[in-house]
């Protein structure tokens, strides 16, 4: 996500469905309290993940 890949590219690289890729950010947004992918990337980088 932080590398600017599309959902299709992420799904292909991770060998999962596009639906799985689409659902990850929504769950992560709820858990972290952020609203956008860029915010989530920054949140992860601040925590060293």
C-alpha distance matrix in Angstrom:
0.0 3.8 5.4 5.8 6.0 7.9 8.3 11.2 9.8 7.5 10.7 12.9 11.5 11.5 14.8 14.2 14.9 12.9 14.5 13.0 9.4 10.7 12.5 10.1 8.9 12.7 13.9 11.8 13.0 16.4 16.5 15.4 17.1 14.4 14.2 11.2 7.4 8.7 11.1 9.0 7.3 11.0 12.3 10.7 11.9 15.2 15.7 15.0 12.4
3.8 0.0 3.8 5.6 7.7 10.4 11.7 14.4 12.5 10.6 14.1 15.8 13.9 14.3 17.8 17.6 18.5 16.6 18.2 16.7 13.1 14.2 15.8 13.1 11.5 15.1 16.2 13.4 14.2 17.8 17.5 15.6 17.3 14.5 14.7 11.6 7.9 7.5 9.9 8.5 5.5 8.6 10.7 9.2 9.2 12.7 13.8 12.9 11.0
5.4 3.8 0.0 3.8 5.6 9.2 11.4 13.3 10.7 9.7 13.5 14.4 12.4 13.8 17.1 17.5 18.6 16.7 19.0 17.8 14.1 15.6 17.8 15.5 14.2 17.9 19.2 16.7 17.6 21.3 21.1 19.4 21.0 18.1 17.9 14.5 10.8 10.3 13.3 12.2 9.2 11.9 14.4 12.6 12.1 15.8 16.9 15.4 13.6
5.8 5.6 3.8 0.0 3.8 6.6 9.5 11.6 9.7 9.5 13.1 14.2 13.2 14.8 17.7 17.6 17.9 15.4 17.7 17.2 13.4 14.1 16.9 15.2 13.6 17.0 19.0 16.9 17.3 21.0 21.5 19.9 20.9 17.7 16.7 13.0 9.7 9.5 13.1 12.5 10.2 13.0 15.6 14.6 14.5 17.9 19.3 18.4 16.5
6.0 7.7 5.6 3.8 0.0 3.8 6.6 8.0 5.9 6.2 9.7 10.6 10.0 11.8 14.3 14.5 14.6 12.3 15.1 14.8 11.1 12.4 15.4 14.2 13.4 16.7 18.6 17.2 18.0 21.5 22.1 21.1 22.4 19.4 18.2 14.8 11.4 12.3 15.6 14.4 12.5 15.8 17.9 16.4 16.8 20.4 21.2 20.1 17.6
7.9 10.4 9.2 6.6 3.8 0.0 3.8 5.3 5.1 6.2 8.6 9.9 10.7 12.2 14.0 13.4 12.6 9.7 12.5 13.0 9.6 10.1 13.7 13.3 12.7 15.5 17.8 17.1 17.7 21.0 22.1 21.6 22.5 19.6 17.8 14.6 11.7 13.4 16.6 15.5 14.4 17.8 19.6 18.5 19.5 22.8 23.5 22.8 20.1
8.3 11.7 11.4 9.5 6.6 3.8 0.0 3.8 5.5 5.1 6.1 8.6 10.0 10.5 11.7 10.4 9.2 6.1 8.7 9.3 6.1 6.8 10.4 10.5 10.6 13.1 15.3 15.2 16.2 19.1 20.3 20.3 21.4 18.9 17.2 14.6 11.8 14.5 17.1 15.3 15.0 18.6 19.7 18.4 20.1 23.3 23.4 23.0 19.9
11.2 14.4 13.3 11.6 8.0 5.3 3.8 0.0 3.8 5.5 5.1 6.1 8.6 9.9 10.3 9.6 8.3 5.9 9.5 10.5 8.2 9.6 13.0 13.4 14.2 16.5 18.4 18.6 19.8 22.5 23.7 23.9 25.1 22.7 21.0 18.3 15.6 18.0 20.8 19.0 18.3 22.0 23.1 21.5 23.0 26.4 26.4 25.6 22.4
9.8 12.5 10.7 9.7 5.9 5.1 5.5 3.8 0.0 3.8 5.5 5.1 6.2 8.6 9.8 10.3 10.4 8.8 12.4 12.4 9.7 11.8 15.0 14.5 15.1 18.0 19.6 19.1 20.6 23.6 24.2 24.1 25.6 23.1 21.8 18.8 15.6 17.4 20.3 18.5 17.1 20.7 22.1 20.2 21.2 24.8 24.9 23.6 20.6
7.5 10.6 9.7 9.5 6.2 6.2 5.1 5.5 3.8 0.0 3.8 5.5 5.2 6.0 8.3 8.3 9.1 7.9 11.0 10.0 7.0 9.8 12.4 11.3 12.2 15.4 16.5 15.9 17.8 20.6 20.9 20.9 22.7 20.6 19.8 17.1 13.7 15.8 18.3 15.9 14.7 18.4 19.4 17.2 18.6 22.1 21.8 20.6 17.4
10.7 14.1 13.5 13.1 9.7 8.6 6.1 5.1 5.5 3.8 0.0 3.8 5.5 5.2 5.7 5.0 5.5 5.3 8.6 7.8 6.1 9.2 11.5 11.2 13.1 15.6 16.5 16.7 18.9 21.2 21.6 22.3 24.1 22.3 21.4 19.1 16.1 18.7 20.9 18.3 17.6 21.5 21.9 19.8 21.6 24.9 24.3 23.2 19.7
12.9 15.8 14.4 14.2 10.6 9.9 8.6 6.1 5.1 5.5 3.8 0.0 3.8 5.6 5.1 6.7 7.8 8.3 11.8 11.3 9.9 12.9 15.3 14.9 16.7 19.4 20.3 20.2 22.4 24.9 25.2 25.7 27.6 25.7 24.8 22.2 19.0 21.2 23.7 21.2 20.1 23.8 24.6 22.2 23.5 27.1 26.5 25.0 21.6
11.5 13.9 12.4 13.2 10.0 10.7 10.0 8.6 6.2 5.2 5.5 3.8 0.0 3.8 5.6 8.0 10.3 10.8 14.0 12.6 10.8 14.2 16.2 14.9 16.6 19.7 20.2 19.5 22.0 24.6 24.4 24.6 26.9 25.0 24.6 21.9 18.4 20.2 22.6 19.9 18.3 21.9 22.7 20.0 21.0 24.6 23.9 22.0 18.7
11.5 14.3 13.8 14.8 11.8 12.2 10.5 9.9 8.6 6.0 5.2 5.6 3.8 0.0 3.8 5.5 8.7 10.0 12.4 10.1 9.0 12.8 14.0 12.5 14.9 17.7 17.7 17.3 20.1 22.3 21.9 22.5 25.0 23.6 23.4 21.3 18.0 20.1 22.0 18.9 17.8 21.4 21.6 18.7 20.3 23.7 22.5 20.9 17.3
14.8 17.8 17.1 17.7 14.3 14.0 11.7 10.3 9.8 8.3 5.7 5.1 5.6 3.8 0.0 3.8 7.0 9.4 11.8 10.1 10.1 13.7 14.9 14.2 17.0 19.4 19.3 19.6 22.4 24.3 24.1 25.2 27.5 26.2 25.9 23.9 20.8 23.2 25.1 22.1 21.3 24.9 25.0 22.3 24.0 27.3 26.0 24.6 20.9
14.2 17.6 17.5 17.6 14.5 13.4 10.4 9.6 10.3 8.3 5.0 6.7 8.0 5.5 3.8 0.0 3.8 6.7 8.3 6.5 7.3 10.6 11.5 11.4 14.4 16.3 16.3 17.2 19.9 21.5 21.6 23.0 25.1 24.0 23.5 21.8 19.1 22.0 23.6 20.5 20.3 24.1 23.9 21.5 23.7 26.8 25.5 24.6 20.8
14.9 18.5 18.6 17.9 14.6 12.6 9.2 8.3 10.4 9.1 5.5 7.8 10.3 8.7 7.0 3.8 0.0 3.8 5.2 5.2 6.6 8.8 10.1 11.3 14.0 15.3 16.0 17.3 19.5 21.0 21.8 23.3 25.0 23.7 22.6 21.1 18.7 21.9 23.6 20.9 21.1 24.9 24.8 22.8 25.2 28.2 27.2 26.7 23.0
12.9 16.6 16.7 15.4 12.3 9.7 6.1 5.9 8.8 7.9 5.3 8.3 10.8 10.0 9.4 6.7 3.8 0.0 3.8 5.4 5.0 6.2 8.7 10.2 12.0 13.4 14.9 16.1 17.7 19.6 20.8 21.9 23.1 21.5 20.0 18.2 16.0 19.2 21.2 18.8 19.2 22.9 23.1 21.6 23.9 26.9 26.3 26.0 22.5
14.5 18.2 19.0 17.7 15.1 12.5 8.7 9.5 12.4 11.0 8.6 11.8 14.0 12.4 11.8 8.3 5.2 3.8 0.0 3.8 5.4 5.0 6.2 8.8 11.0 11.3 12.6 14.7 16.1 17.4 18.9 20.6 21.5 20.4 18.8 17.8 16.2 19.8 21.1 18.7 19.8 23.4 23.0 21.8 24.6 27.2 26.5 26.6 23.1
13.0 16.7 17.8 17.2 14.8 13.0 9.3 10.5 12.4 10.0 7.8 11.3 12.6 10.1 10.1 6.5 5.2 5.4 3.8 0.0 3.8 5.4 5.2 6.4 9.5 10.5 10.8 12.5 14.7 15.9 16.7 18.5 20.1 19.2 18.3 17.4 15.5 18.9 20.0 17.0 18.0 21.6 20.9 19.3 22.2 24.8 23.6 23.7 20.1
9.4 13.1 14.1 13.4 11.1 9.6 6.1 8.2 9.7 7.0 6.1 9.9 10.8 9.0 10.1 7.3 6.6 5.0 5.4 3.8 0.0 3.8 5.5 5.5 7.6 9.6 10.7 11.3 13.3 15.4 16.2 17.2 18.7 17.2 16.3 14.7 12.3 15.6 17.1 14.3 14.9 18.6 18.4 16.8 19.4 22.2 21.5 21.4 17.9
10.7 14.2 15.6 14.1 12.4 10.1 6.8 9.6 11.8 9.8 9.2 12.9 14.2 12.8 13.7 10.6 8.8 6.2 5.0 5.4 3.8 0.0 3.8 5.6 6.4 7.4 9.5 10.8 11.8 13.7 15.4 16.4 17.2 15.6 14.0 12.8 11.2 14.9 16.1 13.9 15.2 18.6 18.4 17.7 20.4 22.9 22.5 23.0 19.7
12.5 15.8 17.8 16.9 15.4 13.7 10.4 13.0 15.0 12.4 11.5 15.3 16.2 14.0 14.9 11.5 10.1 8.7 6.2 5.2 5.5 3.8 0.0 3.8 5.7 5.4 6.5 8.7 10.1 11.2 12.8 14.5 15.5 14.7 13.7 13.4 12.3 16.1 16.5 13.9 15.7 19.0 18.0 17.3 20.5 22.5 21.7 22.5 19.3
10.1 13.1 15.5 15.2 14.2 13.3 10.5 13.4 14.5 11.3 11.2 14.9 14.9 12.5 14.2 11.4 11.3 10.2 8.8 6.4 5.5 5.6 3.8 0.0 3.8 5.5 5.4 6.1 8.5 10.2 10.7 12.1 13.8 13.1 12.8 12.3 10.6 14.1 14.3 11.1 12.8 16.0 14.9 13.7 17.0 19.1 18.1 18.8 15.5
8.9 11.5 14.2 13.6 13.4 12.7 10.6 14.2 15.1 12.2 13.1 16.7 16.6 14.9 17.0 14.4 14.0 12.0 11.0 9.5 7.6 6.4 5.7 3.8 0.0 3.8 5.4 4.9 5.8 8.5 9.7 10.1 11.2 9.8 9.2 8.5 7.1 10.7 10.8 8.1 10.3 13.3 12.4 12.1 15.3 17.2 16.8 17.9 15.1
12.7 15.1 17.9 17.0 16.7 15.5 13.1 16.5 18.0 15.4 15.6 19.4 19.7 17.7 19.4 16.3 15.3 13.4 11.3 10.5 9.6 7.4 5.4 5.5 3.8 0.0 3.8 5.5 5.2 6.4 8.8 10.1 10.4 9.7 8.7 9.4 9.5 13.1 12.6 10.4 13.3 15.8 14.5 14.8 18.1 19.5 19.0 20.7 18.0
13.9 16.2 19.2 19.0 18.6 17.8 15.3 18.4 19.6 16.5 16.5 20.3 20.2 17.7 19.3 16.3 16.0 14.9 12.6 10.8 10.7 9.5 6.5 5.4 5.4 3.8 0.0 3.8 5.5 5.3 6.4 8.7 10.0 10.5 10.8 11.9 11.7 15.0 13.9 11.1 14.0 16.3 14.2 14.1 17.7 18.8 17.7 19.4 16.6
11.8 13.4 16.7 16.9 17.2 17.1 15.2 18.6 19.1 15.9 16.7 20.2 19.5 17.3 19.6 17.2 17.3 16.1 14.7 12.5 11.3 10.8 8.7 6.1 4.9 5.5 3.8 0.0 3.8 5.4 5.1 6.0 8.1 8.2 9.4 10.1 9.5 12.3 10.8 7.7 10.5 12.7 10.5 10.3 14.0 15.0 14.0 15.8 13.2
13.0 14.2 17.6 17.3 18.0 17.7 16.2 19.8 20.6 17.8 18.9 22.4 22.0 20.1 22.4 19.9 19.5 17.7 16.1 14.7 13.3 11.8 10.1 8.5 5.8 5.2 5.5 3.8 0.0 3.8 5.5 5.3 5.5 5.0 5.9 7.5 8.3 10.9 9.0 7.0 10.6 12.2 10.2 11.4 14.7 15.3 15.1 17.4 15.4
16.4 17.8 21.3 21.0 21.5 21.0 19.1 22.5 23.6 20.6 21.2 24.9 24.6 22.3 24.3 21.5 21.0 19.6 17.4 15.9 15.4 13.7 11.2 10.2 8.5 6.4 5.3 5.4 3.8 0.0 3.8 5.6 5.4 7.1 8.3 10.9 12.1 14.6 12.4 10.5 14.1 15.3 12.8 14.0 17.5 17.6 16.9 19.4 17.5
16.5 17.5 21.1 21.5 22.1 22.1 20.3 23.7 24.2 20.9 21.6 25.2 24.4 21.9 24.1 21.6 21.8 20.8 18.9 16.7 16.2 15.4 12.8 10.7 9.7 8.8 6.4 5.1 5.5 3.8 0.0 3.8 5.8 8.2 10.6 12.7 13.2 15.3 12.7 10.3 13.6 14.5 11.3 12.0 15.7 15.5 14.1 16.8 15.0
15.4 15.6 19.4 19.9 21.1 21.6 20.3 23.9 24.1 20.9 22.3 25.7 24.6 22.5 25.2 23.0 23.3 21.9 20.6 18.5 17.2 16.4 14.5 12.1 10.1 10.1 8.7 6.0 5.3 5.6 3.8 0.0 3.8 5.6 8.9 10.8 11.4 12.7 9.6 7.7 11.0 11.2 8.0 9.5 12.8 12.3 11.6 14.5 13.3
17.1 17.3 21.0 20.9 22.4 22.5 21.4 25.1 25.6 22.7 24.1 27.6 26.9 25.0 27.5 25.1 25.0 23.1 21.5 20.1 18.7 17.2 15.5 13.8 11.2 10.4 10.0 8.1 5.5 5.4 5.8 3.8 0.0 3.8 6.8 9.7 11.6 12.8 9.5 8.9 12.5 12.4 9.7 12.2 15.1 14.3 14.4 17.5 16.6
14.4 14.5 18.1 17.7 19.4 19.6 18.9 22.7 23.1 20.6 22.3 25.7 25.0 23.6 26.2 24.0 23.7 21.5 20.4 19.2 17.2 15.6 14.7 13.1 9.8 9.7 10.5 8.2 5.0 7.1 8.2 5.6 3.8 0.0 3.8 6.1 8.2 9.1 6.0 6.2 9.8 9.9 8.2 10.9 13.5 13.3 14.1 16.9 15.9
14.2 14.7 17.9 16.7 18.2 17.8 17.2 21.0 21.8 19.8 21.4 24.8 24.6 23.4 25.9 23.5 22.6 20.0 18.8 18.3 16.3 14.0 13.7 12.8 9.2 8.7 10.8 9.4 5.9 8.3 10.6 8.9 6.8 3.8 0.0 3.8 7.1 8.7 6.9 7.6 11.0 11.7 11.1 13.4 15.8 16.2 17.3 19.7 18.4
11.2 11.6 14.5 13.0 14.8 14.6 14.6 18.3 18.8 17.1 19.1 22.2 21.9 21.3 23.9 21.8 21.1 18.2 17.8 17.4 14.7 12.8 13.4 12.3 8.5 9.4 11.9 10.1 7.5 10.9 12.7 10.8 9.7 6.1 3.8 0.0 3.8 5.4 5.2 6.3 8.8 10.0 10.5 12.5 14.4 15.5 16.9 18.7 17.3
7.4 7.9 10.8 9.7 11.4 11.7 11.8 15.6 15.6 13.7 16.1 19.0 18.4 18.0 20.8 19.1 18.7 16.0 16.2 15.5 12.3 11.2 12.3 10.6 7.1 9.5 11.7 9.5 8.3 12.1 13.2 11.4 11.6 8.2 7.1 3.8 0.0 3.8 5.4 5.0 6.2 8.6 9.7 10.5 12.3 14.2 15.5 16.5 14.8
8.7 7.5 10.3 9.5 12.3 13.4 14.5 18.0 17.4 15.8 18.7 21.2 20.2 20.1 23.2 22.0 21.9 19.2 19.8 18.9 15.6 14.9 16.1 14.1 10.7 13.1 15.0 12.3 10.9 14.6 15.3 12.7 12.8 9.1 8.7 5.4 3.8 0.0 3.8 5.4 5.1 6.3 8.6 9.9 10.6 12.4 14.5 15.4 14.5
11.1 9.9 13.3 13.1 15.6 16.6 17.1 20.8 20.3 18.3 20.9 23.7 22.6 22.0 25.1 23.6 23.6 21.2 21.1 20.0 17.1 16.1 16.5 14.3 10.8 12.6 13.9 10.8 9.0 12.4 12.7 9.6 9.5 6.0 6.9 5.2 5.4 3.8 0.0 3.8 5.4 5.1 6.0 8.6 9.8 10.5 12.6 14.4 13.8
9.0 8.5 12.2 12.5 14.4 15.5 15.3 19.0 18.5 15.9 18.3 21.2 19.9 18.9 22.1 20.5 20.9 18.8 18.7 17.0 14.3 13.9 13.9 11.1 8.1 10.4 11.1 7.7 7.0 10.5 10.3 7.7 8.9 6.2 7.6 6.3 5.0 5.4 3.8 0.0 3.8 5.4 4.9 6.2 8.6 9.9 10.8 12.4 11.1
7.3 5.5 9.2 10.2 12.5 14.4 15.0 18.3 17.1 14.7 17.6 20.1 18.3 17.8 21.3 20.3 21.1 19.2 19.8 18.0 14.9 15.2 15.7 12.8 10.3 13.3 14.0 10.5 10.6 14.1 13.6 11.0 12.5 9.8 11.0 8.8 6.2 5.1 5.4 3.8 0.0 3.8 5.4 5.2 6.2 8.7 10.0 10.6 9.4
11.0 8.6 11.9 13.0 15.8 17.8 18.6 22.0 20.7 18.4 21.5 23.8 21.9 21.4 24.9 24.1 24.9 22.9 23.4 21.6 18.6 18.6 19.0 16.0 13.3 15.8 16.3 12.7 12.2 15.3 14.5 11.2 12.4 9.9 11.7 10.0 8.6 6.3 5.1 5.4 3.8 0.0 3.8 5.4 5.0 6.2 8.7 9.9 10.1
12.3 10.7 14.4 15.6 17.9 19.6 19.7 23.1 22.1 19.4 21.9 24.6 22.7 21.6 25.0 23.9 24.8 23.1 23.0 20.9 18.4 18.4 18.0 14.9 12.4 14.5 14.2 10.5 10.2 12.8 11.3 8.0 9.7 8.2 11.1 10.5 9.7 8.6 6.0 4.9 5.4 3.8 0.0 3.8 5.5 5.3 6.6 9.0 9.0
10.7 9.2 12.6 14.6 16.4 18.5 18.4 21.5 20.2 17.2 19.8 22.2 20.0 18.7 22.3 21.5 22.8 21.6 21.8 19.3 16.8 17.7 17.3 13.7 12.1 14.8 14.1 10.3 11.4 14.0 12.0 9.5 12.2 10.9 13.4 12.5 10.5 9.9 8.6 6.2 5.2 5.4 3.8 0.0 3.8 5.5 5.2 6.3 5.3
11.9 9.2 12.1 14.5 16.8 19.5 20.1 23.0 21.2 18.6 21.6 23.5 21.0 20.3 24.0 23.7 25.2 23.9 24.6 22.2 19.4 20.4 20.5 17.0 15.3 18.1 17.7 14.0 14.7 17.5 15.7 12.8 15.1 13.5 15.8 14.4 12.3 10.6 9.8 8.6 6.2 5.0 5.5 3.8 0.0 3.8 5.3 5.1 5.9
15.2 12.7 15.8 17.9 20.4 22.8 23.3 26.4 24.8 22.1 24.9 27.1 24.6 23.7 27.3 26.8 28.2 26.9 27.2 24.8 22.2 22.9 22.5 19.1 17.2 19.5 18.8 15.0 15.3 17.6 15.5 12.3 14.3 13.3 16.2 15.5 14.2 12.4 10.5 9.9 8.7 6.2 5.3 5.5 3.8 0.0 3.8 5.6 7.9
15.7 13.8 16.9 19.3 21.2 23.5 23.4 26.4 24.9 21.8 24.3 26.5 23.9 22.5 26.0 25.5 27.2 26.3 26.5 23.6 21.5 22.5 21.7 18.1 16.8 19.0 17.7 14.0 15.1 16.9 14.1 11.6 14.4 14.1 17.3 16.9 15.5 14.5 12.6 10.8 10.0 8.7 6.6 5.2 5.3 3.8 0.0 3.8 5.7
15.0 12.9 15.4 18.4 20.1 22.8 23.0 25.6 23.6 20.6 23.2 25.0 22.0 20.9 24.6 24.6 26.7 26.0 26.6 23.7 21.4 23.0 22.5 18.8 17.9 20.7 19.4 15.8 17.4 19.4 16.8 14.5 17.5 16.9 19.7 18.7 16.5 15.4 14.4 12.4 10.6 9.9 9.0 6.3 5.1 5.6 3.8 0.0 3.8
12.4 11.0 13.6 16.5 17.6 20.1 19.9 22.4 20.6 17.4 19.7 21.6 18.7 17.3 20.9 20.8 23.0 22.5 23.1 20.1 17.9 19.7 19.3 15.5 15.1 18.0 16.6 13.2 15.4 17.5 15.0 13.3 16.6 15.9 18.4 17.3 14.8 14.5 13.8 11.1 9.4 10.1 9.0 5.3 5.9 7.9 5.7 3.8 0.0
